[in-house]
Structure formats: C-alpha cells, structure tokens
Amino acid sequence: KVKPYLLVWLHGMDNGSIEPGYLTTLQKRLRHRVIFLVPMSPQTHEGVHYNWACAFRKQQNKKQLGFVHGTLHQGYLNSLTAKISDLAYEFDAERVLVMGYSMGGFGAFQ
C-alpha cells in the first residue's frame, strides 16, 4: 500500500476557495495519492485582521501591507501545525507538502 501525501493548500489574501478541478490537477501532476487540507485564514476578530498567521490592526495595514507591519499569531500557528501533524499521523502520510497562491505562498513560508 502506497502512503499518501498530505498537501496543505493556503488561499490568497482574498480568502477565496480553490476550485476542486485544481486539486485534481495537483494530484495528477504529483502522480501520487494525495490527502488535501484546505484551511481558511481566521476572520477579523476584535479589530484584528489576519493574513494567515500574521495579525494586524487597521492602522498597521499601510498600503495593504499589514502582513509586513503586523506580528505573527503564535497561537494560530501552533493550532494549524498541530492539526497538520495529527492528520499526517492519522493518514500515515509519506510526506507533507505546503503550498499556496499569492498570500498563501507567504503563509506557507511562515
């Protein structure tokens, strides 16, 4: 039995979803069984905005660069990485891949 890959796909700044067809294309190009995790960035809460694990207030979002002037939200990073670890273990994943589009690429870098 071939162990699957766990692929974490992070959306861009628009919080848009990924088309299922794109996920199918990714799986075909990887030529491997893939389990996808497609989390959403946290919603604005108490005046704090999020671009993946970067939290910022409106005043910090100069020229739409809140992700540069904000701070990492360690609680969110810890929760997300714990979920990824749990799923990798549950599915006995051969490897974990993290990628994203635009701001999702920035989130993958974090």
Backbone torsions as a table, in degrees:
resi	resn	phi	psi	omega
1	LYS	NA	128.8	-179.9
2	VAL	-83.2	129.6	177.9
3	LYS	-74.0	141.3	-178.6
4	PRO	-79.5	164.7	166.6
5	TYR	-91.7	146.4	169.6
6	LEU	-104.1	116.5	-178.7
7	LEU	-110.8	119.8	178.5
8	VAL	-98.5	117.9	-179.0
9	TRP	-107.7	122.5	-179.6
10	LEU	-107.1	128.8	-178.7
11	HIS	-72.8	169.3	177.7
12	GLY	-80.6	-173.3	-175.7
13	MET	-60.9	-24.6	-177.1
14	ASP	-76.6	-0.1	-177.5
15	ASN	59.2	22.7	-178.8
16	GLY	-75.5	155.5	178.5
17	SER	-84.2	169.8	176.7
18	ILE	-102.5	137.5	179.2
19	GLU	-64.7	135.9	177.8
20	PRO	-54.9	-33.6	178.7
21	GLY	-61.1	-34.1	178.0
22	TYR	-66.7	-38.0	178.3
23	LEU	-65.2	-40.4	176.7
24	THR	-61.9	-43.0	178.4
25	THR	-62.2	-43.2	177.6
26	LEU	-58.6	-44.5	-179.0
27	GLN	-63.8	-42.6	179.1
28	LYS	-63.3	-41.6	-179.1
29	ARG	-69.0	-30.4	177.0
30	LEU	-77.7	-18.1	-179.4
31	ARG	52.9	47.2	-175.9
32	HIS	-155.9	155.2	172.6
33	ARG	-69.6	132.4	-175.1
34	VAL	-130.3	134.4	170.0
35	ILE	-102.5	126.4	-178.4
36	PHE	-101.7	137.5	169.8
37	LEU	-120.2	118.7	-176.6
38	VAL	-122.7	80.7	-178.8
39	PRO	-76.3	163.3	175.9
40	MET	-109.1	146.8	175.8
41	SER	-66.4	147.3	179.2
42	PRO	-58.8	148.8	175.9
43	GLN	-77.9	159.4	176.6
44	THR	-57.6	133.8	-178.2
45	HIS	-141.3	123.2	178.4
46	GLU	52.0	41.9	176.3
47	GLY	81.0	1.8	178.7
48	VAL	-101.5	127.0	178.3
49	HIS	-101.2	157.2	-177.8
50	TYR	-132.2	136.2	165.3
51	ASN	-123.7	93.5	-169.8
52	TRP	56.4	-128.1	-173.0
53	ALA	-86.2	5.3	179.7
54	CYS	-94.4	120.8	-179.1
55	ALA	-106.1	138.9	-179.8
56	PHE	-154.4	154.7	175.4
57	ARG	-96.8	165.9	-176.8
58	LYS	-53.5	-39.8	-179.0
59	GLN	-63.7	-27.4	-178.9
60	GLN	-84.4	-9.4	-174.6
61	ASN	-89.2	52.9	-179.3
62	LYS	-69.1	123.7	179.4
63	LYS	54.0	39.2	179.6
64	GLN	61.4	28.2	-179.2
65	LEU	-113.0	36.9	178.4
66	GLY	-58.1	-31.4	180.0
67	PHE	-68.7	-18.4	176.6
68	VAL	-87.9	-40.8	-174.3
69	HIS	-91.8	-6.9	-179.5
70	GLY	-86.4	-164.2	179.7
71	THR	-129.5	153.3	177.0
72	LEU	-67.6	137.8	178.3
73	HIS	-95.5	93.2	-172.7
74	GLN	-60.7	-35.5	179.4
75	GLY	-61.7	-43.0	178.4
76	TYR	-65.9	-45.5	178.2
77	LEU	-58.2	-43.5	179.6
78	ASN	-63.3	-43.2	-180.0
79	SER	-64.9	-45.1	-178.8
80	LEU	-65.7	-45.4	-179.4
81	THR	-67.9	-32.2	175.8
82	ALA	-65.6	-42.0	178.4
83	LYS	-63.0	-43.5	178.7
84	ILE	-61.7	-44.8	178.7
85	SER	-61.6	-44.2	179.3
86	ASP	-60.6	-45.6	-179.1
87	LEU	-68.0	-38.7	177.8
88	ALA	-60.6	-40.5	177.9
89	TYR	-68.7	-46.5	-177.8
90	GLU	-59.6	-41.4	-179.0
91	PHE	-91.7	1.0	-178.6
92	ASP	52.1	49.6	-175.0
93	ALA	-66.1	138.4	176.8
94	GLU	-68.7	-38.5	177.6
95	ARG	-155.6	162.2	176.8
96	VAL	-115.0	128.3	177.9
97	LEU	-115.3	135.0	177.3
98	VAL	-124.0	126.6	178.5
99	MET	-150.9	166.7	179.2
100	GLY	-167.9	170.7	-178.9
101	TYR	-103.1	129.8	174.6
102	SER	56.8	-113.8	179.6
103	MET	-61.3	-26.8	175.0
104	GLY	-64.7	-33.6	174.1
105	GLY	-64.9	-39.0	176.0
106	PHE	-64.0	-41.8	177.8
107	GLY	-62.8	-38.7	177.8
108	ALA	-64.3	-36.6	178.5
109	PHE	-64.6	-35.7	-179.3
110	GLN	-64.6	NA	NA
